[in-house]
Amino acid sequence: MRAFRPNIIIALIFLLLIGSHTLSHAGTAQAHTAIGDSQRFIESLATKALATLGDNTGTIASREKKLRTILQKEFAMKKIARFVIGIHWRQMNRYQRRKYEHLFSEWILKTYAARLGGYSGETFQVTRASDAGRGDIIVHSRILQTNGSPAIKCNWRVRNFKGQLKIIDVYVEGISMAVTQRSEFAAIIKKNGLKGLMTRIENRLQ
């Protein structure tokens, strides 16, 4: 499996995390309209994300602050956090759930917002979109690298939530980022328990 450059992953995650977009034809049941809306949605997000990633006029700190604001406002952090923790959510009491959601949110913000400086001019192309069933649309795209390496294929799973399009997962070369994180957390919990996971996240935040 190809080893991905960190700046590419940051670009992908940034696109994933910046959220939602109002449907231009909300309420329509026509599949071709949903596909077209989803494709335009991803293209719009790419334009915004790459503009921020490539903006060298401000400081890294100012761009990090801007990204954190976007994430806090737009990203459905609690839903993603619950998916990643899987069945272990049921084993957590109210205090543990609140603590985990907070730690997960802060970890995502710190991990990705702090690495904006890794972008070095890669370009993003949407190639097509297709109906994935159950109301979901898969938008296919690729990242063109500046060092001559092969393009990285990435697919975006988009769903309509009450008139808003949101990304629910991203697949890099066929690998689900959400499922990958869920597997990592499951392995930590199996070895060290829920308390061990919390400690691991807290250590990452230091």
N, C-alpha and C positions, 0 to 999 in steps of 0.2 A: 504493500500500500504506500502511496506517495506521501512523503512528509510535507505538510503544509507550512508555508512561511507564516510566522506569527502575525505579520501585518495584514495578510489576507484574511485570516480568521477573525481579526478584530474588525475588519471591514464588513465581513459577513454577519458577525454578531451585532454590530452597530445597526445594520439594516434590519435584523430581526427584532431588535429591542425598541425601535422608534415608533412602533405602534399601530395606529389605526387611521382609516381614511373613509370619509363618507361616500357611500355609493352614489354614482351619478344617476342611476336608475333604480333607486331603492324600491323593493317590493316586486320587481319583475321576476317572472318564473322562467324566462327564456334563457336557455343554457349559454347561447352565444353571447348574450349581454353580460352574464356573470363572468364568462371567460375574458371578455374584453375589458371589463372593469378591473378584474384581478390583475391582468397584465399591465394596464395603465397604472394601477396602484403600486406595483413593484417598481416600475420605471420611475415613478414620481419619487418613491422612497430612495431609490438609488441616486437620483439626481441630488436630492437634499443631503444624503449621507456623504457622498463623495465630495460635494462642495465643502462640507464641514471638515472632512478629513484632509482635504487639500488646501485649506485656508491657512496660510502661513503669516497672516497679518497680525494675528493675536498670539498670545502665549498659550502654551500647552494647558496651563491652569485655567485660562478663560474658556478654552474649548472643552476641557473636562467639566467645568461648571455648567456649560451649556448642555452638554450631553446628559449630565445628571438630572438637570431640570426636565429635559425631554423624557428621560426614562421614568422619572417619578410621576410625571403627568400622564404618559401614554401607555406604559407597559403594564399588562395585567400580571403583576409580579406574584400575587397570591395564588392565582390559578396555576401558573407555571411551577411555583414552589411546591404546590400540592401534588402536581403530576410527578415531579422529580423525586419526591419522597416516597411515592407509591403507597403500598398497603400499610406502611408504617405510620401513616397519618392517623389511622384508627387507634393506634397504641399510645398516642400522645394526649396528655391532658391539655386543658385550655392554656395553661401557662407555657407549656412546652411548645404548643403550636404558635403562640404569639412570638415567643423567643426565636423559634426557627424561621418564621416568616421574616422577622426583622433581620436576622443574621444573613439569610439567603439574599434578601434585597440589597443589603449593604455590600455583600461579597460580590454580587453581580456588578453593582455600580462601581466599586473600587477596582475590580479586576479588569473591566473593559474600558471604563471611562479614562483610567489612568494610562492607557496604552495608545492613545490617539496618534502619538508621534511616529508610529511604525508605518504609516501609509506613505507609499513612494510612487504614486502616479498610476496605479493599476486602473484599468477601465472595466466597466460592467456592461454586459449585453444581455437583454432578454431575447430569447430565441423563439419561444412559443409558449402556449398555455393549453392545458387539457383538463377535462372533467374527471375528477378523482372519485366521484360518487359521494353520497351522503351530504351533498351540498358543498363539498370542498373542491377547490380548484388548485391544480399544481401548475405553478409558473416556472418554466425551465429557463435557466440563464447560465452564463459562464463569466468567469473573471479572467481577463487577459493580462498576463504578467509582463512587467517591463524588462525582465532579464532574459527573455527568450524561452522560458520554460513553457511546457504545455499549459493550455488554458485549464482552469479548474471549473468543473461542472457543479452547479448548485441549483437545487430545486426548492421552491418556496410553497408550503402548503397554506392556502388562504381560505378563510371561512367567513361567512357573513353572520355577524352578531347584531341582530335587530337594526339592520340598515348600515352597519359599519363593517368594513373589511378589516380583518386582523390576521396577522401571520401566526400560525399555531405551531409551526415547526419549519426547520430548514435542513435540507439534506445536502451534505458536501460529499461529492463523489459517491452518492448513494447511502451515506451514513447519516442517520438522524442525530442532530445535536442534542435534542431533548432526551432521547433514549440513551445516548452515550452518557449524559450527566446522571441520568437515573441509575444506570448500571454502576457508575463510579460510587454514587452514594450508597447503593445497596451493598456493595463490597465492603465499604467502610463500616456500615451498620452491622453486617454479618460478623466482622472481626472485632469491632470495638463497641457495638451497641449504639443506640441513639445518642447517649451522652458523649460517646467518642466522636460521632459526627459533628455534634455541636462544638466540641473542643477543637476539632480540625478546622472548622470554618472560622472560629474565633482566632485561631493561630494565624490563619491566612489574612485576617484583617489587621494584624499587628504590623 
